[in-house]
Amino acid sequence: MVFAVLRTQELTFTLMLRLFRLSLPLLMLAPALLAETPPAPAAGQLAFLRCQDEEKVASMKTLSEEFKPADGRGPSIWLIGVAHIGTPEYYAALQKKLDVQSTVLYEGVGEEKLKDGIKPDTKNGLQGKLATALGLVFQLDGIDYQRRNFVNCDLTLAGLEKAIADQESKSSAPEPKPGEKPVSADPTAPSVDEKSSGSKLPAKVDNTTFNTLMQAIHGEGDINRQLDGMLGAMGSTPEMRETMKLTFIETFGQAGDLIDLAKSASPEIRNLFEVLVTERNENVIRQLKARLPRLGSGGTIAVFYGAAHMDQIAERLTKDLHYTPGVQEWDTAFTADTAKSMMPPAQIKALVQMMRMQLQNMKAGKGGGGLEGLLNLPGLQGDEEKAAEPGK
């Protein structure tokens, strides 16, 4: 009997390692309380994401923060950070905040038609299937975008393709010698927009990392077939659901550090983040600069983006637009019952630490690059075998 219990625990831990190995790169990508002022985020945390591991219930919360012009003239700007999966109650609370804004600038590459009720098939995409497995709701199903004040302010697909091409060009250009001008892209080459058609990346952008990520998000390709089995396991029992939610909360609690490690470990990941986060954030600032003069002091603009975007946008608001932070409101995206988890929080923390060590190995040049390298972190198979040994 004792042997059977120990063996079950070993198999569970091994399964969790494999689940975690596949889910970590996707957690990084690209994931309610009264108004309060929380303490400064701990090292490794994002300011707009709070993950708390309490004695009985762990929770993931996102921040909505109001910014006001320092000189008192002009509209308020609300940064409403969002988790892409959560409870129906979470999205209902965010919907109320969004509906009272003069303008809502929302996230979604090429999703201009969300406002017209036209949205992608969420059932087959990674985030939709993940939400279902965990008993939660995907953001596109939880928020009603058919509002007059909603405006898509993200890059178009062609704009994203161009940003990726530009980043690839910058990364591949040789470093200029002292006194030399930087080498620019070939001016005679066709532009991205000229070469783009449909949703395929132009031929000059051979970005395996981006394509792998997009396949995962849209439920296509080999990576999707790998993830399908894992997603099914995540939702197989109530105990497994709580275990995986607890794992997500622990991982997102260190999202800042893990993202930095991934970026420093792989040039492909770093370049991808430059586009998926920095360049898209820059587009938000451009949109704000264009719209702010049109609204009076009584108006409000909400930026409704993933919480991982908000630290950088908040910094730009204070430095470039001279806005000051004010009221803060926290909303609970979802919780996990630690008593129902198949693994105690201490073991899940050990899993996160293992992933951190693998990323550090990649940073030190011991692993592969790109998303494929992250999905097959070196040494993990050996770690799984050790973890499955009795007494390990």
Buried (B, 14 or more C-beta within 10 A) or exposed (E): EEEEEEEEBBEBBBBBBBBBBBBBBBBBBBBBBEEEEEEEBEEBBBBBBBBEBEEEBBBBBBBBBBBBBEEEEBBBBBBBBBBBBBBEBBBBBBEEBBEEBBBBBBBBBBBBEBBEEEBBEBEEBBBBBBBBBBBBBBBBBBBBBEBEBBBBBBBBBBBBBBBBBBBBBBEEEEEEEEEEEEEEBEEEEEEBEEBBEEEEBBEBBEBEBBBBBBBBBBBBBEBBEBBEEBBEBBBEEEBBBBBBBBBBBBBBBBBBBBBBBBBBBBEBBBBBBBBBBEBBBBBBBEBBEEBBEEBEEEBBBBBBBBBBBBBBBBEBBEEEBEBEBEBBBBBBBBBBBBEBBBBEBEBBBEBBEBBBBBBBBBBEEEBBBBBBBBBEBEEBEEBBEEBBEEEE
